[in-house]
């Protein structure tokens, strides 16, 4: 029998203890805490009101698609502008159906309509386009009524969310929590303090890091999303050692073997 004071035995025991300590430390560090999962945290919980950021009107860009409904007292003349019997109730039924019933802005920023011709709409708001169309139709139709809506309202949500994808929305104000909700919420391994927002502004793609754990996001310029925004939830470093990926069978086998050898040697 090997003595406990034997250098080989002492060295082996230290290795077993170190190995067990390392595994325990790894398991503890892989745990996701409540701090990692909570939204809208503040040191002062009495603050409940945040000033809403002013949302500027969306400026149209090339390749945007517009749903345009035109009517007048002269229904026959107004039907020239109709695409497949426009029905405002089904504009947002499906992205494909909406595209069939819309007018697309070309690469130069022009919109083409029958009888009216080409209209420069790049960098204009929906309200401004509505006024332009109504003025252009005033000498063609009898008391024209115009309704313009942006069809291509989509956002992409990627990364550590339950259902990543490309989502459409219809409301004028659509915030980042709305987008996260459409994607089924962030997983336990998503970094809520470092959510990446990618947006195209003036022909440049910009990247903004957003912290969803802080209530200041409610008054941030990036609280409301824009059409074609991309939201990417960065994974936590803990995911690498997460319970779903942790090699329990291998670790337990190694510990069992070590204990067996330790028992035999002792």
N, C-alpha and C positions, 0 to 999 in steps of 0.2 A: 504494500500500500504506500502511495506517495504521501509524504508529509506535507502539511499545510504550509510549512515554512519553506518548502522547496521553491526555488526561484521560478521554475517553469509553471508551477501551480499558481503562484502569486501573480505572475504575468498573465496567465490564462484567465484568472478570476477578474483582474482589472479590465481585460478586454471585454469580458461578458458584461460587466457593470457599465462600461462606457458604451457598449453597443445598445444595451437596454435604455440607457439615458438618452442617447441620440434618437432612438425610435420614439420615445415618449415626447421629447422636445419637438420632433417633427410633426407628431400628431396634434400637439397643442397649437403649434404655429399654423396648422392647416385649418383650424376652426374658424368659421365665419361668425363674427360677433354681431350683436344688435346694432352697434355703431356702423357696421358696414352696410346694413340693410335699411336703415331709417332714412326717410325723406324729410326735407324741410326742418332741419334741426337748428335751434338757436339757444345760446346761453340764457338769454332773457325770454322766457316763455310767455311773458305778458304782452309782447308785441304781436298784434294780430292783424294789423292793417298795413298794406304796402301800396304805395302809389303805383297805379297801372301805367306802364309805359305807353306812350302815344304810338299807335301803329300807323305808319305811313302807307298811303295807297300803293298798291303794287303797280310797277311800271312794266308795260308789256315788252316782250323780247321776241326776236326772231324764233320761229317754230312754235310759238304759243298758239293754242287753238281756242277760238271764240265761238260760243253758241250765240247766234243772233236770231232773234224772233222779230219779224216786222209785220205789222198789221195796219190796216187803214179802213176807211169807209168803202174804198174800192177794193174788195177782196180779190177780185180777179187779177188786178195789177200787182197786189201785194204777194200773191202766190208765186210770182217769179222768183222771189228770194227764198222760198221754202225749200228745204232739203228733206225729202222723204216724208213730208207731212209732219212738220216739227211738232213735237208734243213736249212741253216743258216739264211734264211729270216724269219723263223717262230719260231726261238728259244725262243724269248720273247713274242710270241703271247699270251700265257696264262701260268700261273705258273704250271698248271697241265701238259700241253703239254711239257713245258720245262723239267719237272721232268722225263717224259717218255723218253726223248732223252738225258738224262744226266747220268753220272757215279757218284755215291755217295762215299765219303770218309768214311771209317768205323771208329768205335770208337777208334781204335788204331792209326788212321792216315794214313792207307794204302788205295791205289787205285788199284782196280783189273781190268785188261784189258785182253781180249783174246790173246793168244800166248805170251804175255809179262809176265803175271802173276801179282804178288803184287809189288807195288812200294810205298815206303814211301814218302808221300807228305806233311805231317803235318809240319807247320811252313815254308813252301816254298812258293815262289811267283808264279804267273801264268807263268811268263817268265822262271823261273827255271824249272817248270814242263814241259813246252814246249820243252826245251833243253833235259831234261831227256828222254822224250818220243821219240824225234827224234833220239837220240843216241841208244835207245833200239830197234828202228825199222830199223836201218840202215842195219842190217844183215838179216832182214826178208823181207823188201820191197825194191823195186827199186826206189831210190831217193824219200824217203817219205817226204810229206809235212804235218805239224801238226798245227792245230789251236785250242787253248784252251781258253775257256771263263768261267767265274764264273756265274752260273745260279741263285743262291739264293741271289740276290741283293734285299733285302727288308728292309723297315723301317716301324715302327709303329708310328703314330701320334695320341695322345690322349689328352683329357682334353678340354679346352675352344677353340676348333676350330669348323668350320662350318660343316666339314665332316670328323670326326675321322675315322681312318681305318688303314689297312695294305696295303702298297703300294710297287710296284716293280719299279725298274729303271734299265737302261742299261748303262748309261754313267759312265766313270771312275771317274769323279769328280762330286759329288752330295753334295750340301751344305744344310745347315739347312733351308735356305729360300726356296729352291726347295721343301723340304719336307712340309713346311708350305703352300706353294702354292698348292701342290697336295691335301692338306686337306681343301682347300677353304679359307685359311687365318684365323687368330685368330679373335675370336668374340670380341665385345666391352668390354666384361667382362674378357678377358684373360690378365694375368699379363705378359706383354712383357719384364719386367725387371727380371723375375724369371721363365725362361723356363728350365725345368729339362731334362737333357740328360742322359740316362742310357745306358751304354756300357759294354760289356764283354771283359775284358783284362786279359790274362794269367789265365783264369779260375775263375776270380773274377768279379762280377758285381759292377761297380763303378757308382756313381751319381755325375753329374757336373751341377752346376747352370750357365746358360748362360743368358746374358743380351742382348736382341735384340734391345734395344733402343740406345745402344752405338755403334759407328762405329768401336771401337776396335775389335769387333767380326770378322771383315773382315780379320784380321791378327792373329786370335786366332787358337790354335791347334784343336779347336773343331768346326771350321767353316764348314769343310767338314765332312760329315757323313760316317760311316762304315756300311757294311751289318749287319742287325739285330739290329741296334740301335733303341732305343725307345725315342721319343720326347714327353714329357708331359708338356702341358701348364697349369700352375697353375692358378686357378680363382682368381680374385681380391676380396678383402673383401667386396667391394661395391656391389658385386652381391647379397649378402643377402638382401640388401635394394634396389636392382635394380628395375627399373620401371616395368619390366615384372612380378616381384613377389610382388610388393608393394600392400598391401590390401587397395586400394583406396576406394572401396565401403564401407568397414567397417569404415574407417577414416572419410569419408564424412558424413556417417550416424551419427557418434558420434558428429562431429562438429555441424551438423544441429540440433540434439537433444539438445546439450548444448546451442546453440543460442536461441532455442525455449524456454527453461527453463529460460534463462537469460532475454528474452523479457517479459515472464509472470511475473517473480519476480519483474522486474523493474516497 
